[in-house]
Amino acid sequence: MAMKKVILTQDLLEKAELLKAAGDPIRIRILCFMFEHKKACVTEIADSLGIPINTASHHLQKMKSAGYFDTTRIGTIICYELVKNPFNRTLKKLICS
């Protein structure tokens, strides 16, 4: 019986990048926090996780670049909002249950 080939598609590459961006314990904690709260500013996230603001900001920027978050700026404060998509819903079930 012949094995079916798995073709490297653009969709598969995008999922790999999302998983790569989430593959850090701090980022998983940030994601679980955001799955619960949907939207929060950097200071709120850092305070809730007990991590320095610059650490939270660094990880949030990486995950925003990967497509996990949208941002809004309020003066000097940056707030993040979780992007709603099927991948994030599945990831929530995987890492935060």
N, C-alpha and C positions, 0 to 999 in steps of 0.2 A: 504494500500500500504506500503510495507516494505521500510525502509530507507536504503540507501546504506552506508556501513561502510567505514570510511576513515581510512586507515591503515597508521601507522607511519613508513614511509620508510626512508632509508638513505638519499635520495634526499630531503625529507621534513625536516629532521634534519639539513642538510647542509644549506638549505634556512633559517631556523630559526636562525642559527648561524650568517649568513650574515646580516639578519635583525637586530639581537641583536647588532652586531658590528656597524651598521649604526645608531642606535637609540639614537643619541646625537646631539644636535643642531650644535656643532662645527664640528662633523664628517660629518653631512649633508652639511655644508658649504664647507668643504674640498672636499667632493665628487663632488659637483657642480663645484668647481674650476677645479678639475681634469677631469671631463667630458668635460670641455671646452678646457683644455690645454693638456690633455693626459699624459704628462710627466713634472715633475718639481722637483726641489730640495727643501729640508725642508725650507731653508731660503726664497726662493721665495714664497712658500705657506704661511709661517708665515707672511711675509711682506704684501702679497696681502690680507690676512684676518685680519690684524691688531692684531695678537695674538703673545705671546712670542714663541720663537723657541722651547723651551722645551715642551710647551703645544702642539704645532703642532707635534713635534716628538713623544710624547706619544700617541696621537690619531692615527697618521700614523702607528706606530708599531702595535697597536691593530688591525687596519684594514688590515694591511699586514698579520698578523697572521690568520685573518679570510678569507683571499684569495682575497682581493680587489686589491692588488698591488704587483708588482715585484719591486725589488730594484737593483740599481747599486751604487757602491761606487767610488767616484772620490776623492782620497786623504782622507780627513776627512769628506767630504761632502757626504751625502746619498741622492740619487735622486730616486723618486718613479715614476712608470709607471703603469697606469691603466690596469688591466687584461681585455682582450676582451672576453666577454662571453654574452650569452643571458640574464642572470640575471642582469648584469650591464646595458645593453641597456634598459631593462624594468624599472629598478630603476631610471635611468636618466629621463625617461618620467614621472615617478611618483613624484620625488622630485624637479626637476629643471625646470619645465615648468611654 
